[in-house]
């Protein structure tokens, strides 16, 4: 297929996904764009928001739209790793012979919603690590690959901090984006209520499949990035490290530690997808700047100075972007 | 053409064919860069010329106009080249300007950077960028494109004009008197007057060396003034002659050297002798010598003579003058004569007094004659100088201080001096810090503005003396009247009042 046709198919797929999701999810257009970017780029998302803003609904609708098997894992403190990955069970056959069989866990789906992931114990959280990174599960020395495309959308509830286990940096780093779903506005709330008065069921229909997602991913990988923008993205990530003398002033002043090289990979990969999403055939500075907050906010740690100055991680990232531009 | 060059040329052609619009825009930018460079270059050239005009002209350095123009053009050309190199944009720079100014999200720069790539996405990207460029309108107003350069040119031109005006105005002020000089030429009258002065000087009864030197200098001046074309040059020639004549007179007249040497002596009587010599009063010299001879009238005359001879001898021997100088000879004779008095074996006071009197009488005649001759030298020298000033209208400020106007002073104040009630008058006359006459008050009918009034005699003596001097030099008085006047002022010269 000519690239031109692939571009057209890409644009059509995105448009369809958005229009179908809009049937079930009111507003949250930025979140939807970011979710699409993450799926196409092959990344996982950490979604933060108060209960009832539509996190689970979004992922369920997404599964329907993408024609992808979807599973939901509700994390609780008593959840065991085997509850996620699956376990080996002993079966007695009709002939009376005992056989073992691996029963796959809910992780073996294309789309996995890990609800309230910070409620599970570190041991259980660690079980997610291998799957999210490797896209495979190893049980009793046997490796079971997950489905492709594989995408984890985890949620965190910021309110219920009692009885939670903060996600370790290693696991946080495996999420391409951290998105914050804000409480909807009054108009959006009205639309939500009106919609759910009619029906609570998701009405979005399947418009693409997994193969299409993989084709979109392959196309996005070919989007060119000029060396200056590549350099800018690398400097932006490097500037999050206060221990570097060359880092910008805001890093020295407000950050405790910075982002890993995965952040740099995520920036470029997702920027290519965003470029295509916005009708461009090349990555621009605007793409990097638009994606930087979602990619960096969970990978950097602000210090007490920032807290005293009432600055959030997003505020500090905005300063870093400005100062990195000035370095050009 | 070698393969490589051919490939490069072909590649560039291909690229620019693909990016026709980009090529057009780049040409447009470079055309603007050239125009901007020309404007800035002209501005720089005007600024350099203007500054040069101002600095050099006010420093008195005159360049021909074409040189300023040439330097300005050179500076303009250099600035134009530098400006074009700075303003001209290559492909990447052009792309960045377009992306930034028209918010193209790095489309054009990506197109330029990856123009060598063959991938499908690159081709799509290039086509998309080219499409965007085809819809772009880069036309801007002249002010937006060249506003800064035009402003620089206007400012530099204003500076150039201002500097030229200042320089021309400054030159006009400086040359205002020179303009008179430019048109000046020595008149026939002046030439004749100088010739007459030469003839007059030839007949002066003054020191031969001085007379010959004076005449030679005047003749040189007569030759020189024909070559002068400006007033300033003429003044310089005349002032030079004045200085030469003044110097000749000082070299010939020895009274100052002898008076200064004697005045440096500690002995008060020697100082009084110095004062008498420095009065340059040949005719009334006996009066000037009186205070000296008085010193030997007392009972301690022997010690006085001893001290006088010792001091005077020492001072005179230190002089490096011609041994035949008449004043020096006669002064030494006086000293010798007084020394001889000490060697007399007689104790007859009358004889001794008579010898002393004779010594002073001889000195009065001899030294008086020598001083008269030197006085005549000075008077004639002053007369010639004054005539030169008058003939060629030399302003007073152009005349340097002359040696002849400087009269050494001698401090003869002595606590043991019992010469009477004239202690408050220190004597002497001259210029500068010296006292003129006494502090007595006299009635002057015309001195003060608005009419008569009482003035200190010391305040008007110099003026009186000047008038008398002019009268004496004018030759309008007969010899006897001249002597009376000279004697009168000689009495005042030592600060003593006599009836």
Interface residues (C-beta under 8 A of the other chain):
Chain A: X2 X3 X4 X7 X219 X222 X223 X224 X226 X227 X228 X229 X280 X281 X282 X283 X284 X285 X286 X287
Chain B: X105 X106 X107 X109 X110 X113 X114 X117 X119 X120 X121 X122 X123 X124 X125 X128 X129
